[in-house]
Amino acid sequence: MKTQAPNSNPSVTLQKAASVSDMTVGSPLRQITKFALPLILGYILQQMYLVIDAVIVGRWIGVEALAAVGASTSITFLVMGFCNGACAGFAIPVAQAFGAKDYRKMRIYVANAVRVSAVIATVIMVLSLMFCHRILQIVNTPTDIFHDAYTFLMLQFAAIPLTFGFNLLSGQIRALGNSRQPFYFLITSALVNILLDVVLILFCGMGVAGAGIATWLSQAVSVALCIWYIRKHMQLLIPQGDERRYDNRRTSILLNNGVPMGLQFSITGIGIIMLQSANNALGTTCVAAFTASLRIKYLFTCVFENIGVAMATYCGQNLGAQRMDRVTRGVKDAICLMLVYFLFTFVVIYPFADYMMQLFVDSGEAAVVSNAAQYMRINNYFYPTLGLLTILRYSIQGLGFSNLSMLSGVMEMIARCGVSLWLVPAIAWTGVCFGDPIAWIMADLFLIPAFLWVQRRLKKKKVIQLSNN
């Protein structure tokens, strides 16, 4: 008797797959929370190991080494942000096809996304490695930390294919409503990273290079885990036969979603580079304070980011199922969830910011601690604007209007450039502290009317389709 191919009957495979989740039915708040929680826990864990990494570097190597790692933060965001954004965009057509129950189309998107990602990752890695030295010069990296910053950044750039691979594969897993497994993979990756940090930095004495190598190897582990899981438990995603062929039209759709999302992060990154360049010019103390505060800041703000990521998959699936009513309800529920979390951050950050910063440097480094705590408190006041930004931006992306989300990134870039050129020279470190809040407000002023316009357009399109039928 002939054995049936794993994907020859997708509906049966789907019924048996506890690894996927249909977000087009059930309570929107419950679906969003259920999907977002593993993402949030995963990214908190990821930020925790970045915090531990910074603690190890700052405590056991020194403030200069901590500054060297932090001096390239904005550059890493620029490059890795494009990779992450592009992969998130490539997952949107997959989520839409899954929501429409068109599994053949979904797998064609998967095959072409892998092909396109391999090319993009290789090109970005080569260009980044070629221009690494010049980029660090452009952002005014202090001379005393330049060598370590260069070493660390080169290792980060060498890991670009691995970063792209993990974000692409985990994005496709999440597109089918499964956010748990990427969380488990992040746990494993984080533990590997911390273990390697201890071995390479403390025992092998490799310094900043050890931190970079540890990150590289831990990312390789996370990619291997994604590949293993898809082959073992999510065969619904594996293209078969002619589904693997290059499809020009589907590739164009992938690029139309992925490139604007990648550019949105990169455009935002340009503004962050401008801000970091202005901050670097203030000296090593401000660079170290910026590095320490960013580590804690991302630990808190990743929750807002991942509520947004959940909205991209939620909106994508519901658009595929033609459930715009659920999209509206979902956005409202997500905003309520975000505001509850903001209250929690305020209670924690305001009284304890100084103590958090003392994790990274000795208490004798009073200027570093004071500056970093000031940065954390000022940013915390504006977290609701960040939460609204991520919810609306990712919802717009999930609905297929990535170009609009890219324009919101342009607004952020303009704001940060303005702060870098005028506010930082005028009020120094305090100007740096207001860089992100001003950028968030500018983006929201664009995203609120943009989301309302997208809603009206899609509802009008649905009415026309119903009348034609």
N, C-alpha and C positions, 0 to 999 in steps of 0.2 A: 504493500500500500504506500502511495506517495505521501511524503511528509509535507505539510503545508508550511510555506515560508512565514516567518514571524510577522511580517507586515502585510501579508496578502489579504487579511481580513481585519482592517484597522478597528472596526467597531467592536469586534470581539476582544482584540488586544486591549482596547481602551477600557472595556468593562472590567477586565482582569487587573488592570494597572492601578493599584492603590497609590502609585507614584504621581498621578496627575490629578488636577482639581479644576472643575468647571466653575468659573466665577460669574457665570451668567444667571445663576439661580441662588436663592437663599438671601439672607440679610446682608446688604452691602457692608454695614459696619463690621459684622462678624467675618465676612469674607476678607475684607481689607486688613483687619486686625490679625486674622489667622495667617494671612500671607506675609504681612509686614513683620510680625514678631520674630520669626527666624532670621529675616534679613537684618533686623535691628540688633538682635543678639549676636549675629555673626559679625556685623561691622563694629559693634562695641568691642567684641573680642579682638577684632583686627586692630582697632585703635588702641586697645589695651596693650597688645604686644608692641605697637609702635611707641607707646608710652614707656613700656619696660625697656625697649631698645634705646630710647633716649635717656632713660635713667642710667642704664649701663654705660652708655657713651659719656654722659655728663659726669657721672660719679667716678668711673674707673679710668677714663681717659682724660677728661678735663673739659672746661668751658669752651676752649678753642675748638675741640673736636665736636662738641655739641653744636656750636655755631657753624662748623664746616658742613655737618649733615643738614642743618637748617637753611644754609645759604642757597641750596639748590631746590628748596621746597616748591617754589613757584614754577621753576623750570620743569620739575617733575610733574607738577599739576598740568602744565601746558601740554606736555607730550602724552603722559599717561591719561590725561583727561580726554584727549581726542580718541585714544584707544577705547577707553571705557564707554564714552558717548556713542562711538560708532557701533560698538557691539550691542549696546542697549537699543540702538535704532534698528539693527539687523534682527533683533528679537521681536520687534513690533509686528511685522507681517506674519511671523510664525504664530504669535498670539492671536492675531485676527483670523488666520486660517483655522486655527484650532477652535476658536469660538464659533466659526461658521461650520464646523465639523467637516471641513474639506482637508482630509489628512494627506492626500496625495500632493496637493498644492503646498501644504505645510512642509513636507519633506523635500520638495524641489527648492523651496526657500532655504532650507537647512543646507543642502548640498552647495548651492551657489554662495551662501554666506561664508562657508568654510573656504571656498576657492578665493573669494574676494579678500577675505581677512588675511590669508597667507601672503598675498601680494602686498597689501597695505602694511602689514606688520614688518615685512622685510625692508620695504622702502623707508619706513620711518626709522627703523633701527639703524640702517646704514647712514642716513642723513644726520641723525642725532649724534652718532659716534664721530662723524666727520667734523661737526661744528661745535662739539662740546666745549672745547677750550675757549673758543671765541664767545660763546654764549655766556660763560661765567665772567668774562671780561666786561661784556655789555651790561651785566646787572651789578657792576661795581663790587664784586666779591673782594673782601679785604685781603690784602697780601699775605697776612700771617696765617690764613686758613685756606688759601687758594689750592694748594697741593692736595690736601685731604678732601676738599669739596670736589675737585676734579676726579679723584679716584672713586669716590662714592657715586658721583653722577654717571661716570662711565659704566660702572657695574649695573646701575639702574637701567641705563639705556640698553645694555646687552640683554636684559631680561624682557625687553619689549615683546618679542614673540610669545613668551610664556604668559605675560600679562594679557595680551590679546587673546590667547588660547583659553585661559580660564574665564575671562569675561564673556567670550563668545559662547562657550559651552554651558556655563552656568546660566547665562541669559536665556538660552534655548530651553534648559530645564525649567527655569522659572516661567517661561512663556506658557508652559502647560500647567501652571498653577502650583508647581512644587518648589517652594522656597526652603524646605527643610534640608535637603541634601547639600546644597551649596553651603548652608550653615555648618553642617558637620565637616565639610571639607575645609572650611575656614578654621574650625577648631583644630583640626589636624595640622594645617599649615602653620597656625600660630604657635602651637607647641613645638613644632620642628624649628621654627624661626628662633624662638626663645632659647631652646636647647643649643642650637648652633651659635647664637650670640654668646652664650656663656663659654662654650668650648673655644670658639675662634678668637673672641676678644679677651676673656679673662685668662684662659689657659694657654692659648697659642700666641697671645700678644700681637694679633694682626691689626689692632686698631680699627680705624674707620673702614678699611678694606674688609675686615671680618664682618662688619655690620652689613655691607653691601652683598657679600657672598652668601651670608645667611638668608637674606631676602630672596636672592636669586634661586637658591636651592629649595626654599620653602614653596615658592611659586611653582617650581617644576613638580613638586609633590601634588599640589592642588590640581594641576592640569591632568596628571596621570589618574587621579581619583575621578575626575569628571568623565574621562574617556571610559574608564572601567564601569562606572555606574550606568552610563547610557547604553553600553553594549550588554550589560547584564540585566538591567531593570527597565529601561525606557527605549525598547526597540522600535517603538512607534516613531521615534525621531530619526531612525537610520534609513537613509534613502536606499531604494532597491532598483536595479535595472536601469531603465531610461530616466528615472527620477534623478540620477546622478549627472545627467548631461547638462552642459552649459545652456542656460536659458537667458537670452538677452533681455527680454521684457521683465522677467522676475529679478534679474540682477539690477536693472534700472530702478525697480521699486525698492530694492534693498538699499541701493546707494542714495536714493531720494530720501530715505528715512535715516540711514546711518551717517552719511556725510554731514548733513546739517547739525545733527546732534553732536557729532564729534567736533565740528567747528564751533558749536556753541560753547563747549568746554574750553576749546583752545582760545577762542576770542575772550572768554572770561579769564583764561590763564594769562593772556597778554596784559590785561589790567592788573592781575595779581603780580606779574613780573615787574610791571612799572612800580607798583606799591612796594614790593620787596627791594627793588633797586634803590628807591628813595630811602627805605629803612636801612639797607646795607651801608649807605653813605653816612648814617648816624653813628656807625662804629660797632665793634664786636659785642658790646654790652646789649645794644638794642637788637642785634641779630640773635643773640642767645635768648633774650626775652621773647622775641617773636617766635622762635623755634619751640620754646617750652609752652607758650600760651596756645600755639596752634595744635600741639599734641592733645592738650586737654579740650580745646575748643572742638576739635573733630570728634572727640569721644562723646560729646554732648550733641553736636549738630548732626551726626550721622543718623540719629533717629528721625529728624525731619527729612533728610535725604531719602531714607528708606521707606517712609510713608509715601513719598513721591514715587519711588520705584514701584511700589505696590500699585499705585494708581495707574502707572503706564500699562502694566499687565491687565489690571482690572478694566480699564477703559478700552484697551485693545480687544479683549475677549468680548466685551459687551457691544462694541461697535460691530464686530463680526456677526454677532447674534441679533443686530438691529434693536438693541435695548437702550436707547438714549435716555429713557426715564431713569434707568438704573445708574447711568453715568452721573446725572444731576444729583441724585440721592447720595451716591458714593462720594462726590466731592464735598458735599455738606457734612457728611459723617467724618470724613478725613480731617476737615478743618476743626471740628469739635475735638477729635482725638489729639490733634496738634496743640490746641490751646491747653488741654489738660496737662500735656507733657511740659509745656512752657512753664506752667506754675511750679512744677517739680524742679525744673532747672533753676528757677529763680531762688527757691528755698535753699538749694544746695550751693550754688555758685557764689551768691552775694556774701554770705558770711565766711566761706571756706576757701576763697580763691587764693589767698596768700599761702595757706598751708599746702594747697595742691602744687603750687609752683616750687615749694621747698623740696619736692620729690626729686627735682632735676639738678639742683645746685646746693651747695652748702648755704646755711643760713647767713654766713658772712657776705654772700653776694647779694646785698640788700637792694642794689639798684636793679638787678635782673629780676628779683622776686617782685618788687614793687611795680615795675613796668609791666610785667606779664600779668599780674593780678588786675591792674587797671584795664588792660586790654580785654581780659575775660569779662569783667563787670560791664563795661560799656557795650560790648557785643551782646551780652545777655539781655539787656534792655530791649534789643531789637529782634530777638528770636522769632516773635510772631510774624514779622515781615519775611523772614527767611522761610518759615514754615509755609506761609501762603505761596511764596515763590515756588518752592519745590512741588507743592500739590498741583498748582495750576500749570507749571511748566511740563511736568511729566504727564499730566492728563491730556494736555494739548498734543504731546508727542504720541501718546497711545492712540489718540484719535486720528493720527496720520498727518498732522500739520507741523512737521518738524521745522520747517522754515521759520515759523513764528517763534518757536522756542529759541532758535538761533538768534533772532533779532533781540530777544530779551537778554541774551548774552552780550550783544553789542551794547545795550544800555548799561550793563554792569561794567563793561570795559571802559566806556566813556566816563562813567562815574569814578572809577578807580584811577584812571589817568588824570582826571581833574584834581583828585585828592593828592596824587603824587606830585603834580606840577605846582600846585598852589597851597594846599592845606599843610602838607608835611613841611615844606620850607618855612611856613609861617609859624606853626605851633609844634614842630618836631614830632616827638613820640605820640602825643595826643592826637595828632593828625592821622598817624598810622592806625590808631585805635578806631577811628571813625571811617576808615576806608571801606570795610565790608558793609556796615549798616547803611551808608549812603548808596552803595551799589545795590543792595537788596531793595531799598525803597524805589530806586530808579527802575529796576526790573519789574516790580509790582505795578508801577504806574502804566507799564506797557501790557503786562500779562492779564490784568483784570478785564480791560475792554477786549483784549484778544480772545480770551476764553468765552466771553459772552457772544462774540461774533461767530466763533466756531460752533457754539451750541445752536445759534439761530440757523446757520448754514446747513448743518447736518439734519436738523429737524425739518427744514424746508425741503432738503433733498429726499428725505424719507416720505414726506407727503406727496411729492411728485412721483416717486416710485410706486406708491400705493394707488395713486390715481391712474397711472399707466396700466397697472395690473387689472 
